[in-house]
Amino acid sequence: MATTRQDAWTEDEDLLLAEVVLRHIREGGTQLSAFKEVGRNLSRTAAACGFRWNSYVRKLHKANIEEAKQHRKEIGQKMEYVPKQLTRQEEQSSIQQGGSRESVLEHAIEILQSVRRGEYGQQQFQHLQEENERLRQEKDELTDRLMKLEEEYVAFFEYVDKKRNVMSYDVGVRTSRNKGALEKVEK
């Protein structure tokens, strides 16, 4: 009797793996990011997905891989930037939040039209500039806090050293007094 492994890959899982990897190839993404996405969806590690892709699924989709690479080349020549397509999860999430497939498609069309007009890149660039400025301010604040902490650290250890010296002096004075008292007693 043949036993089936508990973690064996199903045809549906292989198909999902192929679809996601091919989409990433078409969009210019990395296979590693595809493996991570599939891993999250299937509760498997990215390494397991990569192994399955390289050992089995890739061999079944050689023609599709070449087609996806060609598509990526063609799109890359037409546009500098292609906005990220919605994943099935994002599309489902949008639909569950009250949107319809049509509204998701309308949103995608709006993005593509703004890319064509050159607005999308400007909006994204402006957003990145704002984010950069916010991060620069945060860095400056953290640098100031670090400098203050370093000053307090130095002051603390100077205080400890002073107290240590005072204690050493007091112990030395007491010791010399005790020696003097002992010398008098011995005489």
C-alpha positions as CSV (number, residue, x, y, z in Angstrom):
1,M,0.0,0.0,0.0
2,A,1.5,3.4,-1.0
3,T,1.4,6.1,1.6
4,T,1.0,9.7,0.9
5,R,3.2,12.2,2.7
6,Q,1.3,14.6,4.9
7,D,3.1,17.5,3.4
8,A,2.9,16.3,-0.2
9,W,2.2,18.9,-2.9
10,T,-1.2,18.9,-4.5
11,E,-1.9,19.8,-8.1
12,D,-3.6,23.0,-7.0
13,E,-0.6,24.0,-4.9
14,D,1.7,23.3,-7.9
15,L,-0.6,25.4,-10.1
16,L,-0.6,28.3,-7.6
17,L,3.2,28.1,-7.4
18,A,3.5,28.3,-11.1
19,E,1.0,31.1,-11.5
20,V,2.7,33.3,-8.8
21,V,6.2,32.7,-10.1
22,L,5.2,33.4,-13.7
23,R,3.5,36.6,-12.6
24,H,6.6,37.7,-10.8
25,I,8.7,36.9,-13.8
26,R,6.3,38.9,-16.1
27,E,6.4,41.9,-13.6
28,G,10.1,41.9,-13.2
29,G,10.0,40.6,-9.6
30,T,12.3,38.0,-8.1
31,Q,11.6,34.3,-7.8
32,L,12.4,34.6,-4.1
33,S,9.6,37.1,-3.5
34,A,7.3,34.7,-5.4
35,F,8.4,31.8,-3.2
36,K,7.7,33.9,-0.1
37,E,4.2,34.9,-1.3
38,V,3.3,31.3,-2.1
39,G,4.8,30.1,1.2
40,R,2.5,32.6,3.1
41,N,-0.5,31.3,1.2
42,L,0.3,27.7,1.6
43,S,1.8,27.7,5.1
44,R,5.1,26.5,3.7
45,T,8.6,27.9,3.8
46,A,10.0,29.9,0.9
47,A,12.8,27.3,0.7
48,A,10.2,24.5,0.3
49,C,8.5,26.5,-2.5
50,G,11.8,27.1,-4.2
51,F,12.8,23.5,-4.0
52,R,9.5,22.4,-5.4
53,W,9.7,24.9,-8.2
54,N,13.3,24.0,-9.2
55,S,12.8,20.2,-8.8
56,Y,9.5,19.7,-10.5
57,V,7.2,22.6,-11.4
58,R,9.7,24.6,-13.5
59,K,10.2,21.7,-15.8
60,L,6.5,21.6,-16.6
61,H,6.4,25.3,-17.5
62,K,9.4,26.0,-19.7
63,A,7.4,27.5,-22.5
64,N,5.4,29.7,-20.1
65,I,8.6,30.9,-18.5
66,E,10.0,32.0,-21.8
67,E,6.7,33.7,-22.7
68,A,6.7,35.6,-19.3
69,K,10.3,36.7,-19.9
70,Q,9.5,38.0,-23.3
71,H,6.4,39.8,-21.9
72,R,8.7,41.4,-19.3
73,K,11.0,42.6,-22.0
74,E,8.2,44.1,-24.1
75,I,6.6,45.9,-21.2
76,G,10.0,47.1,-20.0
77,Q,10.6,48.7,-23.4
78,K,7.2,50.4,-23.4
79,M,7.2,51.8,-19.8
80,E,9.8,52.6,-17.2
81,Y,7.5,51.8,-14.3
82,V,4.7,49.4,-14.1
83,P,2.5,49.6,-11.0
84,K,2.2,46.4,-8.9
85,Q,-0.8,44.3,-9.9
86,L,-3.3,43.3,-7.2
87,T,-2.7,39.8,-5.9
88,R,-5.7,37.5,-5.6
89,Q,-5.7,38.2,-1.9
90,E,-5.7,41.9,-2.3
91,E,-8.4,41.7,-4.9
92,Q,-10.5,39.5,-2.6
93,S,-9.9,41.8,0.3
94,S,-11.0,44.8,-1.7
95,I,-14.1,42.9,-2.8
96,Q,-14.9,41.9,0.8
97,Q,-14.5,45.5,1.9
98,G,-17.5,46.5,-0.2
99,G,-15.8,46.9,-3.6
100,S,-16.7,44.8,-6.6
101,R,-14.5,43.3,-9.3
102,E,-15.5,46.2,-11.5
103,S,-14.4,48.7,-8.9
104,V,-11.0,46.9,-8.6
105,L,-10.7,46.9,-12.3
106,E,-11.7,50.6,-12.5
107,H,-9.0,51.4,-9.9
108,A,-6.4,49.5,-11.9
109,I,-7.4,51.3,-15.1
110,E,-7.1,54.7,-13.3
111,I,-3.6,53.8,-12.2
112,L,-2.6,52.7,-15.7
113,Q,-4.1,55.9,-17.2
114,S,-2.1,58.0,-14.7
115,V,1.0,56.1,-15.6
116,R,0.4,56.9,-19.2
117,R,0.0,60.6,-18.4
118,G,3.1,60.5,-16.3
119,E,1.3,61.4,-13.1
120,Y,1.8,58.2,-11.3
121,G,5.6,58.5,-11.3
122,Q,5.4,62.1,-10.0
123,Q,3.0,61.2,-7.3
124,Q,5.2,58.3,-6.2
125,F,8.3,60.5,-6.4
126,Q,6.6,63.2,-4.2
127,H,5.5,60.5,-1.7
128,L,9.1,59.2,-1.6
129,Q,10.4,62.7,-1.0
130,E,8.0,63.3,1.8
131,E,8.9,59.9,3.4
132,N,12.6,60.8,3.0
133,E,12.1,64.1,4.8
134,R,10.2,62.4,7.6
135,L,12.9,59.8,8.0
136,R,15.6,62.5,7.9
137,Q,13.8,64.4,10.8
138,E,13.4,61.2,12.8
139,K,17.2,60.4,12.3
140,D,18.1,63.9,13.5
141,E,15.9,63.5,16.6
142,L,17.4,60.1,17.3
143,T,20.9,61.5,16.8
144,D,20.2,64.3,19.3
145,R,18.9,61.8,21.9
146,L,21.9,59.6,21.4
147,M,24.3,62.6,22.0
148,K,22.4,63.5,25.2
149,L,22.6,59.9,26.4
150,E,26.3,59.7,25.6
151,E,26.9,63.0,27.6
152,E,24.9,61.6,30.5
153,Y,26.8,58.3,30.3
154,V,30.2,60.2,30.5
155,A,28.9,62.4,33.3
156,F,27.7,59.4,35.3
157,F,31.1,57.6,35.0
158,E,32.9,60.8,35.9
159,Y,30.8,61.0,39.0
160,V,31.4,57.3,39.8
161,D,35.2,57.9,39.4
162,K,35.1,60.9,41.7
163,K,33.3,59.0,44.4
164,R,35.7,56.1,44.0
165,N,38.6,58.5,44.4
166,V,37.0,60.0,47.5
167,M,36.4,56.6,49.0
168,S,40.0,55.6,48.2
169,Y,41.3,58.8,49.9
170,D,39.1,58.2,52.9
171,V,40.2,54.6,53.3
172,G,43.8,55.7,52.9
173,V,43.5,58.4,55.5
174,R,41.8,56.1,57.9
175,T,44.4,53.4,57.3
176,S,47.3,55.9,57.9
177,R,45.6,57.1,61.1
178,N,45.1,53.6,62.3
179,K,48.8,52.9,61.5
180,G,49.8,55.9,63.5
181,A,47.6,54.9,66.4
182,L,49.1,51.4,66.3
183,E,52.6,52.8,66.3
184,K,51.9,54.9,69.4
185,V,50.4,51.9,71.1
186,E,53.4,49.7,70.3
187,K,55.9,52.3,71.6
